[in-house]
Amino acid sequence: MPLYEYRCASCDDRFEEFRSFSDADDGVACPACGSEDVKRQLAAFATSSPSGSGSRGSGGGSCGGGSRGFT
Ligand SMILES: [Zn+2]
């Protein structure tokens, strides 16, 4: 499912949603003000969101489980 970016025409908020192609413009409401007067920006196919902290979930971490206890 592609990630679409929307901009609210009422409060100028920007948000992103995963939508299927057929639902891309259907019933999208601004999470900030609830307005459905939103405009879809160009679809951003993942990757390269400048001010976003992605990478939740997959991989990373591996803290703990190490070999500590050098006593
Ligand atoms: Zn809004």
PDB file of the backbone (N, CA, C, O) and the ligand in Angstrom, with CONECT records:
HET     ZN  A 101       1
ATOM      1  N   MET A   1       0.846  -1.200   0.000  1.00  0.00           N
ATOM      2  CA  MET A   1       0.000   0.000   0.000  1.00  0.00           C
ATOM      3  C   MET A   1       0.884   1.253   0.000  1.00  0.00           C
ATOM      4  O   MET A   1       1.792   1.370   0.823  1.00  0.00           O
ATOM      5  N   PRO A   2       0.632   2.146  -0.880  1.00  0.00           N
ATOM      6  CA  PRO A   2       1.477   3.340  -0.950  1.00  0.00           C
ATOM      7  C   PRO A   2       1.165   4.329   0.161  1.00  0.00           C
ATOM      8  O   PRO A   2       0.062   4.379   0.705  1.00  0.00           O
ATOM      9  N   LEU A   3       2.164   5.093   0.461  1.00  0.00           N
ATOM     10  CA  LEU A   3       2.004   6.133   1.470  1.00  0.00           C
ATOM     11  C   LEU A   3       1.706   7.448   0.769  1.00  0.00           C
ATOM     12  O   LEU A   3       2.471   7.901  -0.083  1.00  0.00           O
ATOM     13  N   TYR A   4       0.598   8.045   1.136  1.00  0.00           N
ATOM     14  CA  TYR A   4       0.234   9.327   0.541  1.00  0.00           C
ATOM     15  C   TYR A   4       0.416  10.438   1.566  1.00  0.00           C
ATOM     16  O   TYR A   4       0.293  10.246   2.775  1.00  0.00           O
ATOM     17  N   GLU A   5       0.710  11.583   1.028  1.00  0.00           N
ATOM     18  CA  GLU A   5       0.843  12.734   1.908  1.00  0.00           C
ATOM     19  C   GLU A   5      -0.274  13.709   1.583  1.00  0.00           C
ATOM     20  O   GLU A   5      -0.581  13.965   0.418  1.00  0.00           O
ATOM     21  N   TYR A   6      -0.861  14.237   2.613  1.00  0.00           N
ATOM     22  CA  TYR A   6      -1.988  15.154   2.439  1.00  0.00           C
ATOM     23  C   TYR A   6      -1.701  16.466   3.156  1.00  0.00           C
ATOM     24  O   TYR A   6      -0.938  16.541   4.119  1.00  0.00           O
ATOM     25  N   ARG A   7      -2.346  17.476   2.639  1.00  0.00           N
ATOM     26  CA  ARG A   7      -2.282  18.764   3.327  1.00  0.00           C
ATOM     27  C   ARG A   7      -3.699  19.254   3.541  1.00  0.00           C
ATOM     28  O   ARG A   7      -4.517  19.269   2.621  1.00  0.00           O
ATOM     29  N   CYS A   8      -3.968  19.646   4.747  1.00  0.00           N
ATOM     30  CA  CYS A   8      -5.294  20.125   5.084  1.00  0.00           C
ATOM     31  C   CYS A   8      -5.456  21.561   4.600  1.00  0.00           C
ATOM     32  O   CYS A   8      -4.598  22.411   4.838  1.00  0.00           O
ATOM     33  N   ALA A   9      -6.553  21.815   3.928  1.00  0.00           N
ATOM     34  CA  ALA A   9      -6.804  23.160   3.422  1.00  0.00           C
ATOM     35  C   ALA A   9      -7.351  24.073   4.505  1.00  0.00           C
ATOM     36  O   ALA A   9      -7.357  25.294   4.351  1.00  0.00           O
ATOM     37  N   SER A  10      -7.805  23.489   5.585  1.00  0.00           N
ATOM     38  CA  SER A  10      -8.374  24.294   6.658  1.00  0.00           C
ATOM     39  C   SER A  10      -7.311  24.787   7.627  1.00  0.00           C
ATOM     40  O   SER A  10      -7.247  25.975   7.943  1.00  0.00           O
ATOM     41  N   CYS A  11      -6.489  23.877   8.089  1.00  0.00           N
ATOM     42  CA  CYS A  11      -5.515  24.276   9.104  1.00  0.00           C
ATOM     43  C   CYS A  11      -4.075  24.136   8.609  1.00  0.00           C
ATOM     44  O   CYS A  11      -3.122  24.392   9.345  1.00  0.00           O
ATOM     45  N   ASP A  12      -3.942  23.733   7.369  1.00  0.00           N
ATOM     46  CA  ASP A  12      -2.625  23.647   6.753  1.00  0.00           C
ATOM     47  C   ASP A  12      -1.734  22.598   7.414  1.00  0.00           C
ATOM     48  O   ASP A  12      -0.508  22.672   7.343  1.00  0.00           O
ATOM     49  N   ASP A  13      -2.348  21.660   8.032  1.00  0.00           N
ATOM     50  CA  ASP A  13      -1.584  20.585   8.631  1.00  0.00           C
ATOM     51  C   ASP A  13      -1.213  19.572   7.553  1.00  0.00           C
ATOM     52  O   ASP A  13      -1.934  19.385   6.573  1.00  0.00           O
ATOM     53  N   ARG A  14      -0.105  18.946   7.755  1.00  0.00           N
ATOM     54  CA  ARG A  14       0.300  17.897   6.823  1.00  0.00           C
ATOM     55  C   ARG A  14       0.353  16.563   7.539  1.00  0.00           C
ATOM     56  O   ARG A  14       0.789  16.456   8.685  1.00  0.00           O
ATOM     57  N   PHE A  15      -0.102  15.561   6.830  1.00  0.00           N
ATOM     58  CA  PHE A  15      -0.085  14.239   7.436  1.00  0.00           C
ATOM     59  C   PHE A  15       0.035  13.191   6.349  1.00  0.00           C
ATOM     60  O   PHE A  15      -0.144  13.470   5.163  1.00  0.00           O
ATOM     61  N   GLU A  16       0.336  12.007   6.772  1.00  0.00           N
ATOM     62  CA  GLU A  16       0.546  10.925   5.824  1.00  0.00           C
ATOM     63  C   GLU A  16      -0.345   9.756   6.178  1.00  0.00           C
ATOM     64  O   GLU A  16      -0.619   9.484   7.347  1.00  0.00           O
ATOM     65  N   GLU A  17      -0.787   9.079   5.148  1.00  0.00           N
ATOM     66  CA  GLU A  17      -1.596   7.906   5.380  1.00  0.00           C
ATOM     67  C   GLU A  17      -1.272   6.840   4.359  1.00  0.00           C
ATOM     68  O   GLU A  17      -0.961   7.124   3.202  1.00  0.00           O
ATOM     69  N   PHE A  18      -1.354   5.618   4.815  1.00  0.00           N
ATOM     70  CA  PHE A  18      -1.279   4.515   3.882  1.00  0.00           C
ATOM     71  C   PHE A  18      -2.661   4.264   3.315  1.00  0.00           C
ATOM     72  O   PHE A  18      -3.631   4.055   4.043  1.00  0.00           O
ATOM     73  N   ARG A  19      -2.718   4.289   2.023  1.00  0.00           N
ATOM     74  CA  ARG A  19      -4.008   4.123   1.370  1.00  0.00           C
ATOM     75  C   ARG A  19      -3.852   3.219   0.171  1.00  0.00           C
ATOM     76  O   ARG A  19      -2.798   3.182  -0.465  1.00  0.00           O
ATOM     77  N   SER A  20      -4.900   2.495  -0.131  1.00  0.00           N
ATOM     78  CA  SER A  20      -4.873   1.772  -1.382  1.00  0.00           C
ATOM     79  C   SER A  20      -5.156   2.763  -2.505  1.00  0.00           C
ATOM     80  O   SER A  20      -5.673   3.854  -2.264  1.00  0.00           O
ATOM     81  N   PHE A  21      -4.822   2.387  -3.706  1.00  0.00           N
ATOM     82  CA  PHE A  21      -4.981   3.314  -4.827  1.00  0.00           C
ATOM     83  C   PHE A  21      -6.418   3.775  -4.973  1.00  0.00           C
ATOM     84  O   PHE A  21      -6.684   4.947  -5.243  1.00  0.00           O
ATOM     85  N   SER A  22      -7.321   2.864  -4.796  1.00  0.00           N
ATOM     86  CA  SER A  22      -8.726   3.202  -5.026  1.00  0.00           C
ATOM     87  C   SER A  22      -9.279   4.081  -3.913  1.00  0.00           C
ATOM     88  O   SER A  22     -10.297   4.753  -4.080  1.00  0.00           O
ATOM     89  N   ASP A  23      -8.604   4.065  -2.793  1.00  0.00           N
ATOM     90  CA  ASP A  23      -9.090   4.836  -1.645  1.00  0.00           C
ATOM     91  C   ASP A  23      -8.307   6.111  -1.411  1.00  0.00           C
ATOM     92  O   ASP A  23      -8.506   6.800  -0.410  1.00  0.00           O
ATOM     93  N   ALA A  24      -7.427   6.418  -2.330  1.00  0.00           N
ATOM     94  CA  ALA A  24      -6.460   7.485  -2.088  1.00  0.00           C
ATOM     95  C   ALA A  24      -7.112   8.810  -1.708  1.00  0.00           C
ATOM     96  O   ALA A  24      -6.613   9.537  -0.849  1.00  0.00           O
ATOM     97  N   ASP A  25      -8.210   9.107  -2.348  1.00  0.00           N
ATOM     98  CA  ASP A  25      -8.855  10.400  -2.087  1.00  0.00           C
ATOM     99  C   ASP A  25     -10.188  10.247  -1.375  1.00  0.00           C
ATOM    100  O   ASP A  25     -10.999  11.173  -1.329  1.00  0.00           O
ATOM    101  N   ASP A  26     -10.391   9.094  -0.837  1.00  0.00           N
ATOM    102  CA  ASP A  26     -11.715   8.787  -0.332  1.00  0.00           C
ATOM    103  C   ASP A  26     -11.776   8.922   1.183  1.00  0.00           C
ATOM    104  O   ASP A  26     -11.128   8.175   1.916  1.00  0.00           O
ATOM    105  N   GLY A  27     -12.548   9.865   1.627  1.00  0.00           N
ATOM    106  CA  GLY A  27     -12.813   9.981   3.058  1.00  0.00           C
ATOM    107  C   GLY A  27     -11.581  10.240   3.886  1.00  0.00           C
ATOM    108  O   GLY A  27     -11.447   9.724   4.996  1.00  0.00           O
ATOM    109  N   VAL A  28     -10.689  11.030   3.357  1.00  0.00           N
ATOM    110  CA  VAL A  28      -9.503  11.382   4.132  1.00  0.00           C
ATOM    111  C   VAL A  28      -9.821  12.598   4.982  1.00  0.00           C
ATOM    112  O   VAL A  28     -10.275  13.622   4.470  1.00  0.00           O
ATOM    113  N   ALA A  29      -9.589  12.488   6.245  1.00  0.00           N
ATOM    114  CA  ALA A  29      -9.879  13.596   7.139  1.00  0.00           C
ATOM    115  C   ALA A  29      -8.621  14.026   7.867  1.00  0.00           C
ATOM    116  O   ALA A  29      -7.773  13.213   8.233  1.00  0.00           O
ATOM    117  N   CYS A  30      -8.532  15.311   8.060  1.00  0.00           N
ATOM    118  CA  CYS A  30      -7.386  15.857   8.776  1.00  0.00           C
ATOM    119  C   CYS A  30      -7.405  15.399  10.229  1.00  0.00           C
ATOM    120  O   CYS A  30      -8.414  15.553  10.916  1.00  0.00           O
ATOM    121  N   PRO A  31      -6.306  14.843  10.695  1.00  0.00           N
ATOM    122  CA  PRO A  31      -6.257  14.372  12.085  1.00  0.00           C
ATOM    123  C   PRO A  31      -6.241  15.517  13.086  1.00  0.00           C
ATOM    124  O   PRO A  31      -6.542  15.325  14.264  1.00  0.00           O
ATOM    125  N   ALA A  32      -5.891  16.699  12.617  1.00  0.00           N
ATOM    126  CA  ALA A  32      -5.783  17.829  13.534  1.00  0.00           C
ATOM    127  C   ALA A  32      -7.126  18.511  13.751  1.00  0.00           C
ATOM    128  O   ALA A  32      -7.504  18.808  14.884  1.00  0.00           O
ATOM    129  N   CYS A  33      -7.842  18.756  12.664  1.00  0.00           N
ATOM    130  CA  CYS A  33      -9.084  19.507  12.797  1.00  0.00           C
ATOM    131  C   CYS A  33     -10.297  18.729  12.304  1.00  0.00           C
ATOM    132  O   CYS A  33     -11.433  19.168  12.480  1.00  0.00           O
ATOM    133  N   GLY A  34     -10.061  17.594  11.698  1.00  0.00           N
ATOM    134  CA  GLY A  34     -11.175  16.754  11.288  1.00  0.00           C
ATOM    135  C   GLY A  34     -11.784  17.136   9.961  1.00  0.00           C
ATOM    136  O   GLY A  34     -12.742  16.505   9.513  1.00  0.00           O
ATOM    137  N   SER A  35     -11.247  18.153   9.328  1.00  0.00           N
ATOM    138  CA  SER A  35     -11.780  18.572   8.050  1.00  0.00           C
ATOM    139  C   SER A  35     -11.452  17.560   6.966  1.00  0.00           C
ATOM    140  O   SER A  35     -10.385  16.945   6.974  1.00  0.00           O
ATOM    141  N   GLU A  36     -12.368  17.397   6.046  1.00  0.00           N
ATOM    142  CA  GLU A  36     -12.102  16.510   4.921  1.00  0.00           C
ATOM    143  C   GLU A  36     -11.652  17.294   3.696  1.00  0.00           C
ATOM    144  O   GLU A  36     -11.528  16.752   2.598  1.00  0.00           O
ATOM    145  N   ASP A  37     -11.418  18.544   3.907  1.00  0.00           N
ATOM    146  CA  ASP A  37     -10.946  19.391   2.817  1.00  0.00           C
ATOM    147  C   ASP A  37      -9.428  19.303   2.746  1.00  0.00           C
ATOM    148  O   ASP A  37      -8.712  20.248   3.076  1.00  0.00           O
ATOM    149  N   VAL A  38      -8.974  18.174   2.318  1.00  0.00           N
ATOM    150  CA  VAL A  38      -7.539  17.942   2.258  1.00  0.00           C
ATOM    151  C   VAL A  38      -7.117  17.709   0.814  1.00  0.00           C
ATOM    152  O   VAL A  38      -7.888  17.228  -0.016  1.00  0.00           O
ATOM    153  N   LYS A  39      -5.892  18.058   0.551  1.00  0.00           N
ATOM    154  CA  LYS A  39      -5.367  17.867  -0.792  1.00  0.00           C
ATOM    155  C   LYS A  39      -4.217  16.870  -0.751  1.00  0.00           C
ATOM    156  O   LYS A  39      -3.335  16.932   0.106  1.00  0.00           O
ATOM    157  N   ARG A  40      -4.259  15.979  -1.679  1.00  0.00           N
ATOM    158  CA  ARG A  40      -3.220  14.967  -1.702  1.00  0.00           C
ATOM    159  C   ARG A  40      -1.973  15.512  -2.386  1.00  0.00           C
ATOM    160  O   ARG A  40      -2.028  16.059  -3.487  1.00  0.00           O
ATOM    161  N   GLN A  41      -0.878  15.350  -1.716  1.00  0.00           N
ATOM    162  CA  GLN A  41       0.392  15.726  -2.303  1.00  0.00           C
ATOM    163  C   GLN A  41       0.905  14.555  -3.126  1.00  0.00           C
ATOM    164  O   GLN A  41       0.273  13.501  -3.187  1.00  0.00           O
ATOM    165  N   LEU A  42       2.040  14.748  -3.750  1.00  0.00           N
ATOM    166  CA  LEU A  42       2.581  13.630  -4.486  1.00  0.00           C
ATOM    167  C   LEU A  42       2.892  12.467  -3.556  1.00  0.00           C
ATOM    168  O   LEU A  42       3.315  12.644  -2.413  1.00  0.00           O
ATOM    169  N   ALA A  43       2.675  11.315  -4.071  1.00  0.00           N
ATOM    170  CA  ALA A  43       2.867  10.135  -3.257  1.00  0.00           C
ATOM    171  C   ALA A  43       4.335   9.932  -2.958  1.00  0.00           C
ATOM    172  O   ALA A  43       5.187   9.949  -3.846  1.00  0.00           O
ATOM    173  N   ALA A  44       4.596   9.743  -1.710  1.00  0.00           N
ATOM    174  CA  ALA A  44       5.970   9.474  -1.320  1.00  0.00           C
ATOM    175  C   ALA A  44       6.103   7.988  -1.031  1.00  0.00           C
ATOM    176  O   ALA A  44       5.565   7.477  -0.048  1.00  0.00           O
ATOM    177  N   PHE A  45       6.805   7.329  -1.877  1.00  0.00           N
ATOM    178  CA  PHE A  45       6.919   5.892  -1.710  1.00  0.00           C
ATOM    179  C   PHE A  45       7.988   5.552  -0.681  1.00  0.00           C
ATOM    180  O   PHE A  45       9.113   5.170  -1.005  1.00  0.00           O
ATOM    181  N   ALA A  46       7.595   5.705   0.531  1.00  0.00           N
ATOM    182  CA  ALA A  46       8.511   5.401   1.633  1.00  0.00           C
ATOM    183  C   ALA A  46       9.821   6.167   1.479  1.00  0.00           C
ATOM    184  O   ALA A  46       9.944   7.036   0.617  1.00  0.00           O
ATOM    185  N   THR A  47      10.756   5.849   2.286  1.00  0.00           N
ATOM    186  CA  THR A  47      12.097   6.443   2.215  1.00  0.00           C
ATOM    187  C   THR A  47      12.088   7.972   2.138  1.00  0.00           C
ATOM    188  O   THR A  47      11.073   8.583   1.806  1.00  0.00           O
ATOM    189  N   SER A  48      13.148   8.530   2.426  1.00  0.00           N
ATOM    190  CA  SER A  48      13.429   9.947   2.298  1.00  0.00           C
ATOM    191  C   SER A  48      12.306  10.868   2.752  1.00  0.00           C
ATOM    192  O   SER A  48      11.804  11.676   1.971  1.00  0.00           O
ATOM    193  N   SER A  49      11.918  10.746   3.998  1.00  0.00           N
ATOM    194  CA  SER A  49      11.103  11.796   4.574  1.00  0.00           C
ATOM    195  C   SER A  49      12.038  12.634   5.439  1.00  0.00           C
ATOM    196  O   SER A  49      12.581  12.142   6.429  1.00  0.00           O
ATOM    197  N   PRO A  50      12.221  13.862   5.079  1.00  0.00           N
ATOM    198  CA  PRO A  50      13.277  14.679   5.678  1.00  0.00           C
ATOM    199  C   PRO A  50      13.135  14.823   7.185  1.00  0.00           C
ATOM    200  O   PRO A  50      14.099  14.615   7.922  1.00  0.00           O
ATOM    201  N   SER A  51      11.972  15.170   7.638  1.00  0.00           N
ATOM    202  CA  SER A  51      11.818  15.389   9.070  1.00  0.00           C
ATOM    203  C   SER A  51      10.965  14.308   9.708  1.00  0.00           C
ATOM    204  O   SER A  51      10.004  14.588  10.424  1.00  0.00           O
ATOM    205  N   GLY A  52      11.334  13.083   9.434  1.00  0.00           N
ATOM    206  CA  GLY A  52      10.567  12.013  10.033  1.00  0.00           C
ATOM    207  C   GLY A  52      11.496  11.022  10.685  1.00  0.00           C
ATOM    208  O   GLY A  52      12.557  10.703  10.148  1.00  0.00           O
ATOM    209  N   SER A  53      11.111  10.550  11.804  1.00  0.00           N
ATOM    210  CA  SER A  53      11.903   9.517  12.422  1.00  0.00           C
ATOM    211  C   SER A  53      11.253   8.180  12.131  1.00  0.00           C
ATOM    212  O   SER A  53      10.362   7.735  12.855  1.00  0.00           O
ATOM    213  N   GLY A  54      11.693   7.567  11.098  1.00  0.00           N
ATOM    214  CA  GLY A  54      11.109   6.305  10.701  1.00  0.00           C
ATOM    215  C   GLY A  54      11.660   5.159  11.516  1.00  0.00           C
ATOM    216  O   GLY A  54      11.938   5.291  12.707  1.00  0.00           O
ATOM    217  N   SER A  55      11.806   4.071  10.869  1.00  0.00           N
ATOM    218  CA  SER A  55      12.407   2.892  11.469  1.00  0.00           C
ATOM    219  C   SER A  55      11.877   2.592  12.852  1.00  0.00           C
ATOM    220  O   SER A  55      12.624   2.573  13.830  1.00  0.00           O
ATOM    221  N   ARG A  56      10.603   2.361  12.922  1.00  0.00           N
ATOM    222  CA  ARG A  56      10.118   1.770  14.151  1.00  0.00           C
ATOM    223  C   ARG A  56       9.811   0.321  13.882  1.00  0.00           C
ATOM    224  O   ARG A  56       9.209  -0.030  12.867  1.00  0.00           O
ATOM    225  N   GLY A  57      10.221  -0.491  14.779  1.00  0.00           N
ATOM    226  CA  GLY A  57       9.896  -1.894  14.583  1.00  0.00           C
ATOM    227  C   GLY A  57      11.062  -2.709  14.079  1.00  0.00           C
ATOM    228  O   GLY A  57      11.714  -3.408  14.854  1.00  0.00           O
ATOM    229  N   SER A  58      11.329  -2.631  12.811  1.00  0.00           N
ATOM    230  CA  SER A  58      12.216  -3.611  12.226  1.00  0.00           C
ATOM    231  C   SER A  58      13.678  -3.395  12.595  1.00  0.00           C
ATOM    232  O   SER A  58      14.254  -2.335  12.351  1.00  0.00           O
ATOM    233  N   GLY A  59      14.225  -4.372  13.157  1.00  0.00           N
ATOM    234  CA  GLY A  59      15.656  -4.367  13.390  1.00  0.00           C
ATOM    235  C   GLY A  59      16.124  -3.333  14.385  1.00  0.00           C
ATOM    236  O   GLY A  59      15.327  -2.770  15.135  1.00  0.00           O
ATOM    237  N   GLY A  60      17.386  -3.094  14.389  1.00  0.00           N
ATOM    238  CA  GLY A  60      17.951  -2.087  15.263  1.00  0.00           C
ATOM    239  C   GLY A  60      18.418  -2.698  16.568  1.00  0.00           C
ATOM    240  O   GLY A  60      19.012  -3.776  16.605  1.00  0.00           O
ATOM    241  N   GLY A  61      18.139  -1.999  17.602  1.00  0.00           N
ATOM    242  CA  GLY A  61      18.294  -2.456  18.956  1.00  0.00           C
ATOM    243  C   GLY A  61      19.492  -3.306  19.287  1.00  0.00           C
ATOM    244  O   GLY A  61      20.641  -2.869  19.226  1.00  0.00           O
ATOM    245  N   SER A  62      19.194  -4.495  19.629  1.00  0.00           N
ATOM    246  CA  SER A  62      20.192  -5.431  20.138  1.00  0.00           C
ATOM    247  C   SER A  62      20.937  -4.883  21.346  1.00  0.00           C
ATOM    248  O   SER A  62      22.145  -5.073  21.492  1.00  0.00           O
ATOM    249  N   CYS A  63      20.205  -4.213  22.193  1.00  0.00           N
ATOM    250  CA  CYS A  63      20.788  -3.872  23.462  1.00  0.00           C
ATOM    251  C   CYS A  63      20.327  -4.909  24.472  1.00  0.00           C
ATOM    252  O   CYS A  63      19.165  -5.316  24.467  1.00  0.00           O
ATOM    253  N   GLY A  64      21.183  -5.310  25.285  1.00  0.00           N
ATOM    254  CA  GLY A  64      20.851  -6.420  26.173  1.00  0.00           C
ATOM    255  C   GLY A  64      21.198  -7.722  25.487  1.00  0.00           C
ATOM    256  O   GLY A  64      21.292  -7.784  24.261  1.00  0.00           O
ATOM    257  N   GLY A  65      21.379  -8.712  26.243  1.00  0.00           N
ATOM    258  CA  GLY A  65      21.772  -9.978  25.663  1.00  0.00           C
ATOM    259  C   GLY A  65      23.258 -10.039  25.350  1.00  0.00           C
ATOM    260  O   GLY A  65      23.771 -11.037  24.843  1.00  0.00           O
ATOM    261  N   GLY A  66      23.929  -8.942  25.668  1.00  0.00           N
ATOM    262  CA  GLY A  66      25.358  -8.933  25.455  1.00  0.00           C
ATOM    263  C   GLY A  66      26.072  -9.653  26.585  1.00  0.00           C
ATOM    264  O   GLY A  66      25.457 -10.180  27.512  1.00  0.00           O
ATOM    265  N   SER A  67      27.327  -9.655  26.477  1.00  0.00           N
ATOM    266  CA  SER A  67      28.107 -10.318  27.521  1.00  0.00           C
ATOM    267  C   SER A  67      28.600  -9.300  28.543  1.00  0.00           C
ATOM    268  O   SER A  67      29.695  -8.747  28.439  1.00  0.00           O
ATOM    269  N   ARG A  68      27.763  -9.086  29.506  1.00  0.00           N
ATOM    270  CA  ARG A  68      28.269  -8.285  30.598  1.00  0.00           C
ATOM    271  C   ARG A  68      28.371  -9.171  31.835  1.00  0.00           C
ATOM    272  O   ARG A  68      27.815 -10.269  31.873  1.00  0.00           O
ATOM    273  N   GLY A  69      29.030  -8.719  32.765  1.00  0.00           N
ATOM    274  CA  GLY A  69      29.298  -9.587  33.896  1.00  0.00           C
ATOM    275  C   GLY A  69      30.759 -10.009  33.900  1.00  0.00           C
ATOM    276  O   GLY A  69      31.095 -11.182  34.063  1.00  0.00           O
ATOM    277  N   PHE A  70      31.588  -9.043  33.720  1.00  0.00           N
ATOM    278  CA  PHE A  70      33.020  -9.285  33.862  1.00  0.00           C
ATOM    279  C   PHE A  70      33.423  -9.051  35.296  1.00  0.00           C
ATOM    280  O   PHE A  70      34.074  -8.052  35.602  1.00  0.00           O
ATOM    281  N   THR A  71      33.066  -9.912  36.140  1.00  0.00           N
ATOM    282  CA  THR A  71      33.442  -9.664  37.520  1.00  0.00           C
ATOM    283  C   THR A  71      34.468 -10.640  38.021  1.00  0.00           C
ATOM    284  O   THR A  71      34.886 -10.558  39.176  1.00  0.00           O
TER     285      THR A  71
HETATM  286 ZN    ZN A 101      -6.885  20.371   9.428  1.00  0.00          ZN2+
END
